[in-house]
Amino acid sequence: MSIAREHEIHRRRFGRNLGVALTLAAFIALVFALTIAKVSGGGSIDAFDHTYRPVIDPAINPAIGARE
């Protein structure tokens, strides 16, 4: 029996591994696309980070207080 001969289990395992790899790549591409869409939205990315910043206070900055 030749050592280089490929068994049926190896072909099936390769098929499953390829499917998992393609699914993982699609998920990574989706997360990347959503991140780019979120960041390139052009809006302010200032948010609550447990410190007081007057720039995001609606009482001081009327431009962000006009949300309705």
C-alpha positions in Angstrom: 0.0 0.0 0.0 1.3 3.4 -1.0 1.8 6.1 1.7 0.9 8.9 -0.7 -2.6 7.4 -1.4 -5.4 9.6 0.0 -8.1 8.0 2.0 -11.8 9.0 1.6 -11.8 10.4 5.1 -9.2 13.0 4.1 -11.3 14.2 1.2 -14.4 14.5 3.4 -12.4 16.3 6.2 -10.9 18.7 3.6 -14.4 19.5 2.3 -15.6 20.3 5.9 -12.5 22.3 6.7 -13.0 24.3 3.4 -16.6 25.0 4.4 -15.6 26.2 7.8 -12.9 28.3 6.4 -15.2 30.0 3.9 -17.8 30.6 6.6 -15.2 32.2 8.8 -13.9 34.3 6.0 -17.5 35.5 5.2 -18.1 36.4 8.8 -14.9 38.3 9.0 -15.7 40.2 5.8 -19.2 41.0 7.2 -17.8 42.4 10.4 -15.2 44.4 8.5 -17.8 45.8 6.2 -20.1 46.8 9.1 -17.1 48.4 10.9 -16.2 50.5 7.8 -19.8 51.5 7.3 -20.1 52.6 10.9 -16.8 54.5 11.0 -17.3 56.2 7.6 -20.8 57.4 8.5 -19.3 60.8 9.1 -21.0 61.4 12.4 -19.5 62.1 15.7 -18.0 59.0 17.3 -17.8 60.6 20.8 -19.5 58.5 23.4 -19.8 57.9 27.1 -16.4 56.8 28.4 -16.8 57.4 32.2 -15.3 60.9 32.0 -16.9 64.3 31.7 -16.4 65.9 28.4 -18.1 69.2 27.7 -18.1 68.5 23.9 -20.8 65.9 24.4 -22.9 67.7 27.0 -26.2 68.9 25.4 -26.4 71.8 27.9 -23.1 73.2 26.8 -23.1 72.2 23.1 -26.5 73.1 21.6 -25.6 71.4 18.3 -26.0 67.9 19.8 -28.9 68.8 22.0 -31.3 69.4 19.1 -32.0 65.7 18.5 -35.7 64.9 18.3 
